[in-house]
Amino acid sequence: MSEKKNGTNKKKKPTSCFSVGKVHAHLRGRIWYLRYSENGLRKQPRVGPDRDHARQMAAKINSHLENSVPSTLGFEPLTIIELRNRWLGRHEDVRRSSLSTISRYRNATEYLIRFLASECRHLVDAFQLIQPAPSVAVTLNGTAPGVD
């Protein structure tokens, strides 16, 4: 009995990286990460310790990328006003809500936007108050220099 020269009858150990289409997965420590580009932006989400789950997520994201659909792990930041306009547009076009219902929704969300606009100003002021002054030097033990 002769063994093959290229060693194909030896068991291969799983590698620390693989690709599914445009999505690459790599193992960092014990955690799998995916790497892909969506709308020109590089994404590198953490998937978890399971290789099979990482392969399934990579296949799912690859199918979304191939069909130009936003990926499952993608995130699109929206302003509240833009979110409100999309929501009202969906009620008008898709759900075919009555004009009076849309008007009630528009008025209610207008109150919400006014409230957030007034409250956010106070939150920003409070956030600036809790920030440390940039001119204060602090030593490693947390005291100002020259204080015993």
C-alpha angles and dihedrals in degrees: 000000000000125000121226114259096225093058098238094149092064117096113252118221116227113270124234094241141037140168134226108191108298094350120090123196127198136179116236110184102317097329128090119223128191123217124197142136121244122182090345093306122114113234124194110175124178113242106179142251098301116095094199092052089049090052091050092049091047090052092047093049091045091054089050091050092049091051094044091241120140109264124249092248095042121114128200115194113222134186116237091246092053091048090050092050092050091048093049090045090053090052091050100043108025107025093034093217118184120266092247091053091050090048091053091048091048092051093046093049090046088060089049092051092049091049093050092047091054094042096045090059089058092045092053091049091049091048091054090051094057094049113101116250109258093223095060113096117207126195125220093268091054100253128117115257114268094026114118 
